[in-house]
């Protein structure tokens, strides 16, 4: 299974692909995202929390797709449709996306 995401960079849609399953580093970054989001839910997010969440998501995406784009480009160029693709990658890294054996093919 390939993980694909398209970002709007410089007024142009660019596609990025990752062909391997999530690795330990990806899982750790995903846990950081999940941990921060759980803390936000407990107390209600502040503006600072939301900005940190955005940065955590962008950092995960940047690393997950092997630095093919910058975190800032993800923040500025990821639309709702591609957030679905991102969320699939994040869920798989957390082990919630089902059987990752398919990603090995």
N, C-alpha and C positions, 0 to 999 in steps of 0.2 A: 504494500500500500504506500502510495506517495502522499505526502502532506503538501498541499499547494495553497498558496495565498497570493492574492494580487493586491498591490498597493498603488495608489496614485502618487507618483513621484515626478515632479517637474511637469505637471499637467499631462502625464502619460501613464497608462496602466502598465505595470510591470509584474510579471509572474515569477514567483520564487518556489522552488521545489526542494523537498527533502525526501529521500528515498528510504531511510532506515528508521527503525523504531526508536522510541525514546530511550535514552541512556541514563545512567545514574545522575549525571549533572543536570539533565533535563528534569528528572524526577525531583531533585532537590530544589531547583528553582520553582517548580510547580507547587511544592509544599510551602515555600516561602510566600507565594501568592495566596494560597489557600489559608495559611495561618493569619496573614494580615487581614484577609477578608472576614475571617471568623471573628477576629477582634473588633472589626468595624461593626459587625452585626450586633455584638454584645452591647456596645455603648452608643450606637448610632454614629454614622460617619461625619467627621468634620471635613471642612474644605481641604485641610492638610492631609487627612486620611485618603480622600479621593484622589488627590494629586499623587500621593505615594502609591496608591493602587495602580494608577495609570502608568507610573514609572516601572512598577514591578511587572505589569503585563508586557510593556514594551521591552523590558530587559529579557524576560522569558522568550518572547518572540525573536528578538535579535539573536540570542544564543541558539534557540531551537533550530532556526533556519541557517545556522552556521555563519552568522555575520554577513549574510548576503546583502543586508540593508542595515541601516542604523536605527536605534530605538526611536529617535526623533522622526524618522521617515515613517515608522510604523504608526506613531501617534498621529501624525498629520495626514497619513494616506490610507488608513484602514477604514473601510466603510462597514456598514452593518452586515452585509452579505459575507464579507471576508472575516468579520468577527466570529461568524459561525464556524468557519474553517479553523480559525485560531482556537476557539473553544473546544473543538474536537481534538486538536493537538494537546491542549492543556489537560483535557479529561483523560486522554490516553496516557499522558505522563503521570497522572495521578492514579492510574490503574482503573479508572472508572469507565473507560471507553470500550470495554469488552475485551475480547481475545486479541492480544497484540501479535499473535503468531502470523496473522495475515500481513503485517507490516514487514515481515522478514522475506516475503516472496518477491 
